[in-house]
Amino acid sequence: MAGRPPKKEKKIREAIYFEPELIEWLREQADKQMCTVSVVVNQIVDAKKSSQE
């Protein structure tokens, strides 16, 4: 079989719509951290989830 081997933990893709000013802020945060908007969103959600436990 050609190509990459299958990933053990495959991430799930979901379309999320943001207000223009929110996506701009998220992109700025991602640029500062040198990562993607998805990583920033996951960090925020994980922190919020942890604070509620």
VMD Tcl script that builds the backbone (N, CA, C; Angstrom):
set m [mol new atoms 159]
animate dup $m
set s [atomselect $m all]
$s set {name element resname resid chain x y z} {
  {N N MET 1 A 0.839 -1.182 0.000}
  {CA C MET 1 A 0.000 0.000 0.000}
  {C C MET 1 A 0.888 1.250 0.000}
  {N N ALA 2 A 0.584 2.170 -0.860}
  {CA C ALA 2 A 1.362 3.404 -0.968}
  {C C ALA 2 A 0.774 4.476 -0.062}
  {N N GLY 3 A 1.607 5.462 0.261}
  {CA C GLY 3 A 1.110 6.576 1.073}
  {C C GLY 3 A 1.467 6.427 2.534}
  {N N ARG 4 A 0.895 7.314 3.319}
  {CA C ARG 4 A 1.161 7.321 4.757}
  {C C ARG 4 A 0.394 6.212 5.458}
  {N N PRO 5 A 0.962 5.707 6.553}
  {CA C PRO 5 A 0.208 4.726 7.348}
  {C C PRO 5 A -0.945 5.424 8.066}
  {N N PRO 6 A -2.006 4.700 8.385}
  {CA C PRO 6 A -3.148 5.329 9.070}
  {C C PRO 6 A -2.761 5.827 10.461}
  {N N LYS 7 A -3.360 6.936 10.865}
  {CA C LYS 7 A -3.108 7.503 12.189}
  {C C LYS 7 A -3.888 6.724 13.236}
  {N N LYS 8 A -3.292 6.593 14.424}
  {CA C LYS 8 A -3.974 5.903 15.515}
  {C C LYS 8 A -5.136 6.740 16.033}
  {N N GLU 9 A -4.890 8.044 16.197}
  {CA C GLU 9 A -5.934 8.952 16.680}
  {C C GLU 9 A -6.212 9.983 15.598}
  {N N LYS 10 A -7.244 9.756 14.845}
  {CA C LYS 10 A -7.584 10.676 13.769}
  {C C LYS 10 A -8.425 11.822 14.319}
  {N N LYS 11 A -8.057 13.054 13.948}
  {CA C LYS 11 A -8.812 14.219 14.391}
  {C C LYS 11 A -10.081 14.343 13.569}
  {N N ILE 12 A -11.082 14.953 14.151}
  {CA C ILE 12 A -12.373 15.132 13.492}
  {C C ILE 12 A -12.462 16.549 12.963}
  {N N ARG 13 A -12.871 16.684 11.721}
  {CA C ARG 13 A -13.010 18.003 11.103}
  {C C ARG 13 A -14.443 18.485 11.272}
  {N N GLU 14 A -14.581 19.750 11.671}
  {CA C GLU 14 A -15.898 20.364 11.876}
  {C C GLU 14 A -15.842 21.795 11.366}
  {N N ALA 15 A -16.853 22.206 10.644}
  {CA C ALA 15 A -16.922 23.593 10.169}
  {C C ALA 15 A -17.515 24.461 11.274}
  {N N ILE 16 A -16.807 25.526 11.614}
  {CA C ILE 16 A -17.269 26.469 12.631}
  {C C ILE 16 A -17.211 27.858 12.014}
  {N N TYR 17 A -18.262 28.619 12.196}
  {CA C TYR 17 A -18.315 29.969 11.649}
  {C C TYR 17 A -18.069 30.975 12.760}
  {N N PHE 18 A -17.174 31.940 12.508}
  {CA C PHE 18 A -16.798 32.938 13.493}
  {C C PHE 18 A -17.203 34.328 13.027}
  {N N GLU 19 A -17.469 35.196 13.989}
  {CA C GLU 19 A -17.664 36.610 13.682}
  {C C GLU 19 A -16.323 37.156 13.185}
  {N N PRO 20 A -16.342 38.118 12.258}
  {CA C PRO 20 A -15.085 38.623 11.685}
  {C C PRO 20 A -14.068 39.106 12.720}
  {N N GLU 21 A -14.527 39.830 13.751}
  {CA C GLU 21 A -13.573 40.329 14.741}
  {C C GLU 21 A -13.002 39.201 15.598}
  {N N LEU 22 A -13.769 38.140 15.802}
  {CA C LEU 22 A -13.281 37.006 16.585}
  {C C LEU 22 A -12.235 36.220 15.804}
  {N N ILE 23 A -12.487 35.957 14.537}
  {CA C ILE 23 A -11.504 35.205 13.749}
  {C C ILE 23 A -10.225 36.015 13.577}
  {N N GLU 24 A -10.348 37.325 13.496}
  {CA C GLU 24 A -9.154 38.177 13.401}
  {C C GLU 24 A -8.316 38.037 14.672}
  {N N TRP 25 A -8.969 38.069 15.839}
  {CA C TRP 25 A -8.266 37.913 17.112}
  {C C TRP 25 A -7.628 36.522 17.204}
  {N N LEU 26 A -8.369 35.492 16.799}
  {CA C LEU 26 A -7.832 34.129 16.836}
  {C C LEU 26 A -6.610 33.996 15.930}
  {N N ARG 27 A -6.666 34.607 14.754}
  {CA C ARG 27 A -5.520 34.560 13.837}
  {C C ARG 27 A -4.309 35.273 14.427}
  {N N GLU 28 A -4.544 36.395 15.105}
  {CA C GLU 28 A -3.443 37.110 15.757}
  {C C GLU 28 A -2.809 36.242 16.840}
  {N N GLN 29 A -3.651 35.574 17.631}
  {CA C GLN 29 A -3.137 34.684 18.678}
  {C C GLN 29 A -2.348 33.533 18.060}
  {N N ALA 30 A -2.856 32.980 16.979}
  {CA C ALA 30 A -2.167 31.882 16.299}
  {C C ALA 30 A -0.818 32.345 15.749}
  {N N ASP 31 A -0.777 33.541 15.179}
  {CA C ASP 31 A 0.489 34.079 14.670}
  {C C ASP 31 A 1.500 34.251 15.797}
  {N N LYS 32 A 1.054 34.751 16.948}
  {CA C LYS 32 A 1.949 34.945 18.096}
  {C C LYS 32 A 2.534 33.618 18.572}
  {N N GLN 33 A 1.702 32.564 18.553}
  {CA C GLN 33 A 2.138 31.249 19.024}
  {C C GLN 33 A 2.761 30.410 17.907}
  {N N MET 34 A 2.741 30.948 16.685}
  {CA C MET 34 A 3.245 30.233 15.507}
  {C C MET 34 A 2.556 28.877 15.366}
  {N N CYS 35 A 1.220 28.918 15.380}
  {CA C CYS 35 A 0.423 27.710 15.233}
  {C C CYS 35 A -0.820 28.054 14.411}
  {N N THR 36 A -1.766 27.151 14.374}
  {CA C THR 36 A -2.993 27.380 13.614}
  {C C THR 36 A -4.110 27.866 14.526}
  {N N VAL 37 A -5.148 28.400 13.902}
  {CA C VAL 37 A -6.331 28.829 14.649}
  {C C VAL 37 A -6.943 27.630 15.372}
  {N N SER 38 A -6.925 26.472 14.745}
  {CA C SER 38 A -7.474 25.268 15.384}
  {C C SER 38 A -6.776 24.959 16.701}
  {N N VAL 39 A -5.472 25.120 16.732}
  {CA C VAL 39 A -4.710 24.870 17.962}
  {C C VAL 39 A -5.133 25.853 19.046}
  {N N VAL 40 A -5.287 27.121 18.683}
  {CA C VAL 40 A -5.701 28.143 19.652}
  {C C VAL 40 A -7.097 27.832 20.186}
  {N N VAL 41 A -8.018 27.488 19.304}
  {CA C VAL 41 A -9.385 27.160 19.723}
  {C C VAL 41 A -9.362 25.947 20.650}
  {N N ASN 42 A -8.594 24.926 20.308}
  {CA C ASN 42 A -8.499 23.744 21.165}
  {C C ASN 42 A -7.925 24.090 22.535}
  {N N GLN 43 A -6.934 24.981 22.596}
  {CA C GLN 43 A -6.362 25.405 23.877}
  {C C GLN 43 A -7.403 26.121 24.731}
  {N N ILE 44 A -8.158 27.021 24.114}
  {CA C ILE 44 A -9.184 27.776 24.845}
  {C C ILE 44 A -10.266 26.841 25.371}
  {N N VAL 45 A -10.727 25.940 24.530}
  {CA C VAL 45 A -11.782 25.002 24.931}
  {C C VAL 45 A -11.274 24.069 26.028}
  {N N ASP 46 A -10.046 23.584 25.891}
  {CA C ASP 46 A -9.477 22.689 26.900}
  {C C ASP 46 A -9.340 23.394 28.249}
  {N N ALA 47 A -8.895 24.658 28.234}
  {CA C ALA 47 A -8.770 25.423 29.478}
  {C C ALA 47 A -10.134 25.639 30.125}
  {N N LYS 48 A -11.124 25.970 29.330}
  {CA C LYS 48 A -12.485 26.183 29.847}
  {C C LYS 48 A -13.047 24.875 30.411}
  {N N LYS 49 A -12.829 23.799 29.692}
  {CA C LYS 49 A -13.311 22.484 30.131}
  {C C LYS 49 A -12.654 22.088 31.454}
  {N N SER 50 A -11.356 22.317 31.574}
  {CA C SER 50 A -10.625 21.979 32.803}
  {C C SER 50 A -11.091 22.815 33.987}
  {N N SER 51 A -11.436 24.076 33.734}
  {CA C SER 51 A -11.867 24.956 34.825}
  {C C SER 51 A -13.252 24.592 35.349}
  {N N GLN 52 A -14.025 23.881 34.554}
  {CA C GLN 52 A -15.376 23.491 34.974}
  {C C GLN 52 A -15.395 22.154 35.703}
  {N N GLU 53 A -14.284 21.434 35.670}
  {CA C GLU 53 A -14.255 20.110 36.317}
  {C C GLU 53 A -13.946 20.198 37.779}
}
mol reanalyze $m
mol bondsrecalc $m
mol representation Tube
mol addrep $m
